């Protein structure tokens, strides 16, 4: 795969990946920041894709020595966590170290619990917040994008911070080859490099506390490895659990009005109030006794919906157990507590059933 980064104007950067099946040309656009035509963005955008194909990666312009030196470490780590990703040869010249062109700090901001926590904890340190159109909301969903952008602008106006909106179709290139959870660090790092004319530090909001850490693409070990000589990437927020973060941000009026956690967005809803992510957050707020103050959710908790919540996977079950503990500790509605306990028990039964079926298939394969 051969990658070239180009720019015809300060508000548009293009990336071409020749030899990649599917979409080969993508863009980054922002009218609010001068974008950098940097090969470092080409490396971070394409490296995980090359690993998914097991093919050498050639960057057609020089990359920073800092990023070049760390690329092998990144590959060694991420390939252990995602065995389908194989380390590949990176062919690229390196440029002489240069003083960072930018001098400011930004944090990625989507309006969720993690990004609100990182922003508010670093409010005096952060010069701007960056929202990427095309990452959690498709570039084609103009109605939801407009709704989200309006809320983020109100939030930043209320906090006295600048909001920079950047649009990219990067996921059209990445999604056919690698899952977003395995690629998210690469995607965020690529945007950080594109914004390096102004910013020399980028904060990525983490999800898990230090004692909860699991192999995830965005991680305090992996994110900094995608830094270059023009921008340092920092993973923030491992000092707090999700419940700690919710408690920290819950009293802020901007959070109560604009918190956005829903990724399903049925019918273009800002927060649907019924998916696992919405219910996870609402249950945490109920445990703190502040859910009624959050106007960003469509209604209160429906006990029947809580009872039927889908807790597939370790993450959703973990958060449900935490919320159950906090609801009990706060002596909340016994019917709500019972409904959540039933949802957890049902998910455990399903998990045991899946494990039993998997073991039966293995035993059958061995016997034949």
C-alpha positions in Angstrom: 0.0 0.0 0.0 1.3 3.4 -1.0 0.1 6.5 0.9 0.3 10.2 -0.2 -1.0 13.2 1.7 -1.8 16.4 -0.2 -3.5 19.8 0.2 -4.9 22.3 -2.2 -5.9 24.8 0.4 -5.5 25.4 4.1 -8.9 24.0 5.0 -8.7 20.7 3.1 -6.2 17.8 3.3 -6.6 14.7 1.1 -5.1 11.3 1.7 -4.7 8.6 -1.1 -4.0 5.0 -0.3 -3.1 3.1 -3.5 -3.3 -0.6 -3.3 -6.1 -0.7 -0.7 -9.3 -2.4 -1.9 -12.4 -0.3 -1.6 -12.2 3.4 -0.9 -8.7 4.8 -1.5 -9.2 8.5 -1.3 -10.5 10.4 1.8 -10.5 14.0 3.0 -10.2 16.1 6.1 -11.9 19.5 6.0 -12.4 22.4 8.5 -13.2 26.0 8.0 -12.0 26.8 11.6 -8.4 25.7 11.5 -5.5 25.7 9.1 -4.8 22.0 8.4 -1.4 20.5 8.0 -0.3 18.5 4.9 1.8 16.0 6.9 2.9 12.5 6.1 2.6 11.6 9.8 -1.2 11.7 9.2 -0.7 9.2 6.4 1.1 6.8 8.6 -1.3 6.8 11.4 -4.3 6.6 9.1 -2.9 3.6 7.1 -0.8 1.6 9.5 -3.6 -0.4 11.1 -5.2 -1.0 7.6 -1.9 -2.3 6.3 -1.6 -4.6 9.3 -5.1 -5.9 8.7 -4.0 -6.9 5.1 -0.5 -8.1 6.1 1.0 -5.9 3.5 4.0 -3.5 3.6 3.2 0.2 4.0 5.0 2.8 1.9 4.6 6.5 2.9 5.6 8.6 -0.1 6.7 11.7 1.9 9.1 11.9 4.9 7.7 11.2 8.3 8.9 12.5 11.7 11.7 10.5 13.3 9.6 10.4 16.5 6.7 8.6 14.9 9.0 6.4 12.8 10.8 5.2 16.0 7.5 4.4 17.8 5.6 2.7 14.9 7.2 -0.7 15.6 6.3 -0.5 19.3 2.7 0.4 18.3 2.6 -2.6 16.0 4.0 -5.0 18.5 1.5 -4.0 21.1 -1.7 -3.7 19.0 -0.9 -7.1 17.2 -0.9 -8.8 20.6 -4.3 -7.4 21.5 -5.8 -7.9 18.0 -4.1 -11.1 16.6 -5.7 -10.5 13.2 -3.5 -7.4 12.8 0.0 -8.5 11.7 3.1 -6.3 12.0 4.2 -5.0 8.6 7.2 -3.3 7.1 7.0 0.5 7.0 8.9 2.1 4.2 9.3 5.8 4.7 12.1 8.4 4.7 12.4 10.5 7.9 12.7 14.2 8.1 15.0 16.2 10.4 13.5 16.9 13.8 11.8 20.3 13.9 10.4 22.5 16.5 6.6 22.1 16.9 4.8 24.6 14.7 1.8 24.7 17.0 1.7 25.8 20.6 -1.8 25.1 21.9 -3.7 22.1 23.4 -7.0 20.7 22.3 -9.1 17.8 23.5 -11.3 15.6 21.4 -14.9 16.2 22.5 -18.1 14.4 21.5 -20.3 15.5 24.4 -20.2 12.2 26.3 -19.2 11.4 29.9 -15.5 10.7 29.1 -14.9 13.8 27.0 -16.9 16.1 29.4 -14.7 14.8 32.3 -11.5 15.4 30.4 -12.5 18.8 29.3 -13.7 20.0 32.7 -10.7 18.5 34.5 -8.4 20.4 32.1 -10.5 23.5 31.6 -7.6 25.9 32.2 -5.2 23.9 30.1 -7.3 23.3 27.0 -7.5 26.0 24.4 -10.1 24.4 22.2 -12.3 21.3 21.8 -12.4 19.4 18.6 -15.5 17.5 17.3 -15.0 15.1 14.4 -17.9 14.8 12.0 -17.8 11.3 10.6 -16.5 9.4 13.5 -19.5 8.6 15.8 -22.1 10.2 13.5 -21.9 9.4 9.7 -21.0 12.3 7.4 -24.2 11.4 5.5 -26.5 11.9 8.5 -26.8 15.7 8.1 -29.8 16.0 10.4 -28.2 14.3 13.4 -24.9 16.1 12.7 -26.7 19.4 12.8 -28.4 18.5 16.1 -25.1 17.4 17.7 -23.2 20.4 16.5 -25.8 22.8 17.8 -25.5 21.2 21.3 -21.7 21.2 21.2 -21.7 24.9 20.2 -24.0 25.8 23.1 -21.8 23.8 25.4 -18.6 25.6 24.3 -20.3 29.0 24.4 -21.4 28.2 28.0 -17.9 27.1 29.0 -16.1 30.0 27.2 -14.1 27.6 25.0 -13.6 27.4 21.2 -15.2 24.6 19.3 -13.4 23.4 16.2 -15.5 21.1 13.9 -13.6 18.9 11.4 -15.2 16.7 8.8 -13.7 13.5 7.4 -14.8 10.4 5.6 -11.9 8.4 7.0 -14.2 5.6 8.2 -15.3 4.9 4.7 -11.7 3.8 4.1 -11.2 2.0 7.5 -14.5 0.3 8.3 -14.3 -2.4 5.5 -10.9 -3.5 6.9 -10.9 -3.1 10.7 -13.5 -2.5 13.4 -13.8 0.9 14.9 -12.8 -0.2 18.4 -9.5 -1.5 16.9 -9.0 1.6 14.8 -10.2 4.5 17.0 -6.7 5.4 18.3 -5.4 5.6 14.7 -8.4 7.8 13.6 -8.0 10.2 16.5 -4.2 10.4 16.0 -4.6 11.2 12.3 -6.8 14.1 13.1 -4.3 15.3 15.7 -1.6 15.4 13.1 -3.8 17.2 10.6 -4.4 19.9 13.2 -0.7 20.2 14.2 -0.2 23.6 12.5 -1.9 25.1 15.6 -1.8 22.4 18.3 1.2 20.6 19.7 -0.8 18.5 22.2 -4.0 16.5 21.9 -6.0 15.0 24.7 -7.9 11.8 24.1 -10.5 11.0 26.7 -10.1 7.4 28.0 -12.9 5.1 29.0 -11.4 2.9 31.7 -9.7 3.5 35.1 -6.3 2.2 35.6 -7.5 -0.8 37.6 -10.0 -1.6 34.9 -7.7 -1.4 31.8 -8.2 -4.0 29.1 -6.6 -4.4 25.6 -8.3 -1.6 23.7 -6.9 0.3 20.7 -7.3 3.7 22.6 -5.2 3.1 25.7 -2.6 5.0 27.8 0.0 2.7 26.2 -1.0 3.0 22.5 -2.2 6.6 22.1 1.2 8.2 22.9 3.0 5.9 20.5 1.2 7.6 17.6 2.7 11.0 18.5 5.1 12.8 16.2 7.5 15.7 16.6 4.7 18.2 15.9 2.0 16.9 18.2 2.1 14.9 21.4 -0.9 12.7 22.0 -2.0 12.1 25.6 -4.6 9.6 26.9 -6.5 11.2 29.8 -9.0 10.0 32.5 -7.7 6.8 33.8 -7.7 8.3 37.3 -11.4 7.8 37.6 -14.1 5.2 37.0 -17.1 5.9 35.0 -19.2 6.4 38.1 -16.5 8.8 39.4 -16.7 10.8 36.2 -20.4 11.0 36.2 -20.4 12.2 39.8 -17.7 14.8 38.9 -19.6 16.3 35.9 -23.2 15.8 37.0 -23.8 19.1 38.7 -22.7 21.3 35.8 -25.6 22.9 33.9 -23.9 22.5 30.5 -23.6 18.8 31.2 -27.2 18.5 32.3 -28.5 20.2 29.2 -26.1 18.7 26.6 -24.7 15.4 27.6 -24.8 13.0 24.6 -24.2 9.3 25.1 -26.4 7.6 22.6 -24.7 5.8 19.7 -27.8 4.1 18.3 -29.7 7.3 17.6 -32.9 5.7 16.4 -35.0 8.1 14.4 -32.2 10.6 14.7 -32.7 11.0 18.5 -30.0 12.9 20.4 -30.4 10.5 23.3 -32.9 7.7 22.8 -33.2 6.9 26.5 -33.7 3.2 25.7 -30.4 1.8 24.4 -27.8 0.2 26.8 -25.5 3.3 26.6 -28.4 5.7 27.5 -29.7 3.4 30.3 -26.2 2.9 31.7 -25.8 6.7 32.1 -29.3 7.3 33.3 -29.0 4.6 36.0 -25.7 6.2 37.2 -27.4 9.6 37.4 -30.4 8.1 39.2 -28.0 6.6 41.8 -26.6 10.1 42.3 -30.1 11.5 42.6 -29.7 14.0 39.7 -31.4 12.3 36.7 -34.4 14.6 36.9 -32.1 17.6 36.3 -30.9 16.2 33.0 -33.1 17.7 30.2 -31.0 16.0 27.5 -32.8 12.6 28.1 -36.3 12.2 26.7 -37.9 10.8 29.8 -37.3 9.1 33.1 -36.3 5.5 33.6 -38.9 2.9 32.4 -38.6 -0.2 34.8 -39.8 -2.6 32.0 -37.1 -1.2 29.6 -34.4 -1.6 32.3 -35.5 -5.2 32.9 -35.0 -6.0 29.2 -31.7 -4.1 28.8 -29.3 -5.9 26.5 -26.1 -6.6 28.4 -24.2 -8.4 25.7 -20.4 -8.3 26.3 -18.3 -7.7 29.4 -18.4 -4.0 29.3 -22.2 -3.5 29.5 -22.4 -6.1 32.2 -19.6 -4.5 34.2 -21.3 -1.1 34.1 -24.7 -2.6 35.1 -23.1 -4.3 38.1 -21.5 -1.0 39.2 -24.9 0.8 38.8 -26.7 -1.9 40.7 -24.2 -1.5 43.6 -24.6 2.3 43.6 -28.4 2.2 43.4 -28.5 -0.1 46.4 -26.1 2.0 48.3 -28.3 5.1 47.6 -31.5 3.2 48.6 -33.2 4.0 45.3 -36.5 2.5 44.1 -36.5 -1.2 45.0 -38.5 -2.0 41.8 -35.8 -0.4 39.7 -33.1 -2.2 41.6 -34.9 -5.5 41.2 -35.3 -4.9 37.4 -31.6 -4.2 36.9 -30.7 -7.3 39.0 -33.0 -9.4 36.8 -31.4 -8.0 33.6 -27.9 -8.9 34.9 -29.1 -12.4 35.9 -30.6 -13.0 32.5 -27.4 -11.9 30.7 -25.4 -14.3 32.9 -27.7 -17.2 31.9 -27.3 -16.3 28.3 -23.6 -16.1 28.7 -23.4 -19.6 30.3 -25.5 -20.9 27.5 -23.2 -19.5 24.9 -20.2 -20.9 26.6 -21.8 -24.3 26.9 -22.7 -24.4 23.2 -19.2 -23.3 22.3 -17.6 -26.0 24.4 -20.0 -28.6 22.9 -18.9 -27.6 19.4 -15.2 -27.9 20.4 -15.9 -31.4 21.9 -17.7 -32.4 18.8 -14.8 -31.2 16.6 -12.3 -33.1 18.7 -14.3 -36.4 18.6 -14.6 -36.3 14.9 
